[in-house]
Amino acid sequence: MSDSIGRLYRAVSAARDLDPAASRTARLFQRGPAKMAKKLAEEAIEVVIDALSGKPDAVVRESADLLYNLIVLWAQAGVKPEDVWREMERRERLLGIAEKLPKGPVPKNAPVPVVRRRIVALESRLRKRQP
């Protein structure tokens, strides 16, 4: 899968400077990050609607559109697929593959599971070790 994402990223990056009249990707770059973000959000909503409607074939098609628009936004933002893979690997080391890190420090009095508190403490220790 990461190979497919890498190929898509390279194709999107190569299309960035093509003629916007001939390339949908070049047109998105020309219209800027706000338009890219809007397209990404639209595709995400379409995936959700199709999933809730029980349409797996439509979810597949819309998911491909969602990934394309995500890659366009990554390229605009200067984010490479490897950057995302590194973050996913870091999270997997901390939590396991399917978990998500807390957005910020957890207040001491918050009713948070012990595991989450330990993760925040571990992240803090890791940050202190980094130069």
C-alpha positions as CSV (number, residue, x, y, z in Angstrom):
1,M,0.0,0.0,0.0
2,S,2.7,2.5,0.9
3,D,4.2,1.8,-2.6
4,S,0.9,2.9,-4.2
5,I,0.8,6.0,-2.0
6,G,4.4,6.8,-2.9
7,R,3.6,6.5,-6.6
8,L,0.5,8.6,-6.3
9,Y,2.6,11.3,-4.4
10,R,5.2,11.3,-7.1
11,A,2.5,11.6,-9.8
12,V,0.8,14.4,-8.0
13,S,4.1,16.3,-7.4
14,A,5.0,15.9,-11.1
15,A,1.6,17.2,-12.2
16,R,1.9,20.3,-10.0
17,D,3.4,22.4,-12.8
18,L,1.4,21.1,-15.7
19,D,-1.2,23.1,-17.6
20,P,-4.2,23.6,-15.3
21,A,-6.5,23.4,-18.4
22,A,-5.3,19.8,-19.0
23,S,-4.6,18.6,-15.5
24,R,-7.1,18.4,-12.6
25,T,-4.1,18.1,-10.2
26,A,-2.5,21.3,-11.6
27,R,-5.9,23.0,-11.3
28,L,-6.1,22.1,-7.6
29,F,-2.6,23.5,-7.0
30,Q,-3.5,26.6,-8.9
31,R,-6.6,27.1,-6.7
32,G,-4.6,26.8,-3.5
33,P,-4.8,25.0,-0.2
34,A,-8.3,26.2,0.8
35,K,-9.8,24.5,-2.3
36,M,-7.7,21.4,-1.7
37,A,-8.9,21.3,1.9
38,K,-12.5,21.7,0.7
39,K,-12.2,18.8,-1.8
40,L,-10.6,16.6,0.9
41,A,-13.5,17.3,3.3
42,E,-16.1,16.7,0.6
43,E,-14.6,13.3,-0.2
44,A,-14.4,12.4,3.5
45,I,-18.1,13.2,3.9
46,E,-18.9,11.1,0.8
47,V,-17.1,8.1,2.3
48,V,-19.0,8.5,5.5
49,I,-22.4,8.8,3.8
50,D,-21.7,5.7,1.6
51,A,-20.5,3.7,4.6
52,L,-23.6,4.6,6.6
53,S,-25.7,3.7,3.6
54,G,-24.2,0.3,3.4
55,K,-22.6,0.8,0.0
56,P,-19.2,-0.9,0.1
57,D,-18.4,-0.4,-3.6
58,A,-19.1,3.3,-3.3
59,V,-16.9,3.5,-0.1
60,V,-14.0,2.0,-2.1
61,R,-14.4,4.5,-5.0
62,E,-14.8,7.5,-2.6
63,S,-11.9,6.3,-0.5
64,A,-9.7,6.4,-3.5
65,D,-10.8,9.9,-4.2
66,L,-10.2,10.8,-0.5
67,L,-6.6,9.4,-0.7
68,Y,-5.9,11.3,-3.9
69,N,-7.1,14.6,-2.4
70,L,-5.2,13.9,0.8
71,I,-2.0,13.4,-1.2
72,V,-2.6,16.6,-3.1
73,L,-2.9,18.5,0.2
74,W,0.2,16.7,1.6
75,A,2.2,17.8,-1.5
76,Q,1.0,21.4,-1.0
77,A,1.9,21.4,2.6
78,G,5.4,19.9,2.0
79,V,4.5,16.6,3.8
80,K,5.9,13.4,2.3
81,P,4.4,10.0,2.8
82,E,7.5,9.0,4.7
83,D,6.8,11.7,7.2
84,V,3.4,10.2,7.9
85,W,4.8,6.6,8.0
86,R,7.4,7.7,10.6
87,E,4.6,9.2,12.8
88,M,2.5,6.0,12.5
89,E,5.6,3.9,13.5
90,R,6.2,6.2,16.5
91,R,2.5,5.8,17.6
92,E,2.7,2.1,17.2
93,R,5.7,1.9,19.4
94,L,3.9,3.9,22.1
95,L,0.4,2.5,21.9
96,G,0.0,-0.3,19.4
97,I,-1.2,0.1,15.8
98,A,-4.8,1.0,16.3
99,E,-4.6,3.6,19.0
100,K,-4.4,7.4,18.8
101,L,-2.3,9.6,21.0
102,P,-4.0,12.2,23.2
103,K,-4.0,15.7,21.6
104,G,-2.3,17.3,24.6
105,P,-1.2,16.9,28.2
106,V,-3.8,15.3,30.4
107,P,-4.8,17.3,33.4
108,K,-3.9,15.6,36.7
109,N,-7.5,15.5,38.0
110,A,-9.1,14.4,34.7
111,P,-10.8,11.0,34.8
112,V,-8.5,9.4,32.2
113,P,-7.6,5.7,32.1
114,V,-4.2,4.9,33.7
115,V,-2.9,3.8,30.3
116,R,-3.4,7.2,28.8
117,R,-1.6,8.9,31.7
118,R,1.3,6.5,31.2
119,I,1.5,7.4,27.5
120,V,1.6,11.1,28.2
121,A,4.4,10.5,30.8
122,L,6.3,8.3,28.3
123,E,6.0,11.0,25.5
124,S,7.3,13.6,27.9
125,R,10.3,11.5,28.7
126,L,10.9,10.8,25.0
127,R,10.8,14.6,24.3
128,K,13.4,15.3,27.0
129,R,15.8,12.8,25.4
130,Q,15.6,14.3,21.9
131,P,18.1,17.0,21.1
